[in-house]
Amino acid sequence: MSVQQFPTNAETPVNFLEKVIAATPGESRLEMCIQCGTCGGSCPSGEDMDHTPRQIFALIRADMEEEVLTSNTPWYCVSCYYCVIRCPQEVHIPDIMYTLKTMAVAEHRYLDSIAPDWSQTFVDYVENYGRSFEFGLATRHFLRHRPMGLMDTAQIGLGMLTKGRMDLSPHKIEQVGQLQKILNRAKELEADT
């Protein structure tokens, strides 16, 4: 994984905010954040994050690069885009979170293996099945990093299972092979940069 290079026709970013905006593909709209907190209230992984996305954006604006890149917040983003749908400013939050993960990896700035393991497990499920597998993701996370916490979440998981909100086994999307070809091509392109 490599950090996206800055365009040659652009000025070198002066502060961390400019650096993040320049490294985020497309239009991040990060500078448009009005600190409303809708993103954090929408996030299914919000409880596990040490900072809400709103707080991360405030830290970016405050030029607190170390705190941002050592935060677990970007690693818990599952790219569901629910935050983007609800954001009144249409900030591309998952894209920014991906940029922050890329920067943290490139600079070896994440603090422990928990968040990268969570992220890699999520990616593995998407690459193999075309979608996340919540039961497997949560179970693997708790068994590896918080085995005693597994019992605390068992009641929630049981409730989700009985209401049909979660499956015990992963299900592939139709034509998962096409998605895998796209992902493999993206990896090839990234390796070339």
C-alpha positions as CSV (number, residue, x, y, z in Angstrom):
1,M,0.0,0.0,0.0
2,S,1.5,3.4,-1.0
3,V,0.5,6.9,-0.3
4,Q,-0.8,8.6,-3.4
5,Q,1.7,11.1,-4.9
6,F,0.8,14.7,-5.0
7,P,0.0,16.1,-8.5
8,T,3.1,17.7,-10.1
9,N,1.1,20.8,-11.1
10,A,-0.1,21.5,-7.5
11,E,1.7,23.3,-4.8
12,T,3.2,21.3,-2.0
13,P,0.7,21.0,0.9
14,V,1.6,23.4,3.7
15,N,-0.3,21.8,6.6
16,F,-1.9,18.4,7.4
17,L,-5.3,19.4,6.2
18,E,-3.9,20.2,2.8
19,K,-1.8,17.0,2.8
20,V,-4.9,14.9,3.5
21,I,-7.0,16.7,0.8
22,A,-4.2,16.3,-1.8
23,A,-3.7,12.6,-1.0
24,T,-7.5,11.8,-1.2
25,P,-8.6,10.7,-4.7
26,G,-11.4,12.8,-6.2
27,E,-13.0,15.6,-4.2
28,S,-12.9,14.8,-0.5
29,R,-14.9,17.9,0.6
30,L,-13.0,17.7,3.9
31,E,-12.8,21.5,4.1
32,M,-16.6,21.6,4.0
33,C,-17.1,19.8,7.3
34,I,-19.3,21.9,9.7
35,Q,-18.7,19.7,12.7
36,C,-22.3,18.6,13.1
37,G,-21.5,15.1,14.3
38,T,-24.0,13.3,12.0
39,C,-21.2,11.1,10.7
40,G,-20.4,9.7,14.1
41,G,-24.0,9.2,15.0
42,S,-24.5,7.3,11.8
43,C,-21.5,5.0,12.1
44,P,-22.1,1.3,12.9
45,S,-18.5,1.1,14.2
46,G,-18.6,4.4,16.1
47,E,-18.5,2.8,19.6
48,D,-15.1,1.2,18.9
49,M,-13.5,4.4,17.5
50,D,-11.3,6.4,19.8
51,H,-12.4,9.6,18.0
52,T,-15.5,10.2,15.9
53,P,-15.0,11.2,12.3
54,R,-16.0,14.8,13.3
55,Q,-13.2,14.8,15.9
56,I,-10.7,13.4,13.5
57,F,-11.5,16.2,11.1
58,A,-11.1,18.7,13.8
59,L,-7.7,17.2,14.7
60,I,-6.7,17.3,11.0
61,R,-7.5,21.0,11.0
62,A,-5.6,21.5,14.2
63,D,-2.5,20.0,12.4
64,M,-2.4,17.1,14.9
65,E,-1.0,14.6,12.5
66,E,0.5,12.2,15.1
67,E,-2.8,11.9,17.0
68,V,-4.8,11.3,13.8
69,L,-2.4,8.7,12.3
70,T,-2.2,6.8,15.6
71,S,-6.0,6.8,16.0
72,N,-8.0,3.6,15.5
73,T,-10.8,5.5,13.9
74,P,-9.9,5.1,10.2
75,W,-9.3,1.4,10.8
76,Y,-12.8,0.8,12.1
77,C,-14.4,2.5,9.1
78,V,-16.2,-0.3,7.1
79,S,-16.9,2.0,4.1
80,C,-20.6,1.5,4.4
81,Y,-21.1,5.1,3.2
82,Y,-24.0,5.7,5.6
83,C,-22.2,8.7,6.9
84,V,-21.8,10.2,3.4
85,I,-25.5,9.7,2.7
86,R,-26.4,11.6,5.9
87,C,-23.7,14.3,5.7
88,P,-25.3,17.7,5.0
89,Q,-22.0,18.8,3.3
90,E,-21.5,15.6,1.4
91,V,-18.0,15.0,2.8
92,H,-16.5,11.8,1.4
93,I,-15.7,10.4,4.8
94,P,-14.7,6.8,3.9
95,D,-12.4,8.1,1.2
96,I,-10.7,10.3,3.7
97,M,-10.5,7.4,6.2
98,Y,-8.8,5.2,3.5
99,T,-6.3,8.0,2.9
100,L,-5.5,8.2,6.6
101,K,-5.0,4.4,6.8
102,T,-2.7,4.6,3.8
103,M,-0.7,7.4,5.4
104,A,-0.5,5.5,8.8
105,V,0.8,2.4,7.1
106,A,3.3,4.2,5.0
107,E,4.7,6.0,8.0
108,H,4.3,3.1,10.5
109,R,2.2,5.3,12.8
110,Y,-0.5,2.9,14.0
111,L,-0.1,1.9,17.6
112,D,-1.1,-1.8,17.6
113,S,-2.3,-4.6,15.4
114,I,-6.0,-4.5,16.4
115,A,-7.2,-1.9,14.0
116,P,-5.1,-3.2,11.0
117,D,-6.3,-6.7,11.7
118,W,-9.9,-5.5,11.8
119,S,-9.4,-3.8,8.5
120,Q,-7.6,-6.7,6.9
121,T,-10.3,-9.2,8.0
122,F,-13.0,-6.9,6.5
123,V,-11.0,-6.7,3.2
124,D,-10.5,-10.5,3.1
125,Y,-14.3,-11.0,3.4
126,V,-15.0,-8.5,0.7
127,E,-12.4,-10.0,-1.6
128,N,-13.7,-13.5,-1.1
129,Y,-17.4,-13.0,-0.9
130,G,-18.1,-9.5,-2.4
131,R,-19.4,-8.3,1.0
132,S,-18.7,-8.1,4.6
133,F,-19.6,-11.0,6.9
134,E,-20.4,-9.4,10.2
135,F,-20.5,-12.5,12.3
136,G,-17.1,-13.7,11.1
137,L,-15.6,-10.2,11.4
138,A,-16.8,-9.7,15.0
139,T,-16.0,-13.3,16.1
140,R,-12.4,-13.2,14.7
141,H,-11.8,-9.8,16.2
142,F,-13.0,-10.8,19.7
143,L,-11.2,-14.2,19.6
144,R,-7.9,-12.5,18.6
145,H,-8.0,-9.3,20.6
146,R,-10.7,-9.3,23.3
147,P,-11.7,-12.9,24.1
148,M,-13.3,-11.9,27.4
149,G,-15.4,-9.4,25.5
150,L,-16.9,-12.1,23.3
151,M,-19.3,-13.0,26.1
152,D,-20.4,-9.4,26.5
153,T,-21.5,-9.2,22.9
154,A,-23.0,-12.7,22.6
155,Q,-26.5,-11.4,23.7
156,I,-26.4,-8.7,21.0
157,G,-25.3,-11.3,18.4
158,L,-28.0,-13.7,19.5
159,G,-30.6,-11.0,19.1
160,M,-29.4,-10.2,15.6
161,L,-29.4,-13.8,14.6
162,T,-33.0,-14.4,15.9
163,K,-34.3,-11.4,14.1
164,G,-32.6,-12.4,10.8
165,R,-30.2,-9.4,10.9
166,M,-27.0,-11.6,10.8
167,D,-26.1,-14.9,9.2
168,L,-23.9,-17.7,10.6
169,S,-22.1,-18.2,7.3
170,P,-21.0,-15.8,4.6
171,H,-22.8,-15.6,1.3
172,K,-21.2,-14.6,-2.0
173,I,-22.6,-11.9,-4.2
174,E,-23.6,-12.9,-7.7
175,Q,-20.7,-12.8,-10.1
176,V,-18.1,-12.3,-7.4
177,G,-15.5,-13.3,-9.9
178,Q,-16.0,-10.0,-11.7
179,L,-15.5,-8.0,-8.5
180,Q,-12.3,-10.1,-7.8
181,K,-11.0,-9.1,-11.3
182,I,-11.6,-5.5,-10.6
183,L,-9.9,-5.7,-7.2
184,N,-6.9,-7.6,-8.6
185,R,-6.6,-4.9,-11.4
186,A,-6.7,-2.2,-8.7
187,K,-3.9,-3.9,-6.9
188,E,-1.8,-4.1,-10.0
189,L,-2.3,-0.4,-10.7
190,E,-1.4,0.5,-7.1
191,A,1.8,-1.7,-7.4
192,D,2.8,0.2,-10.5
193,T,2.7,3.6,-8.8
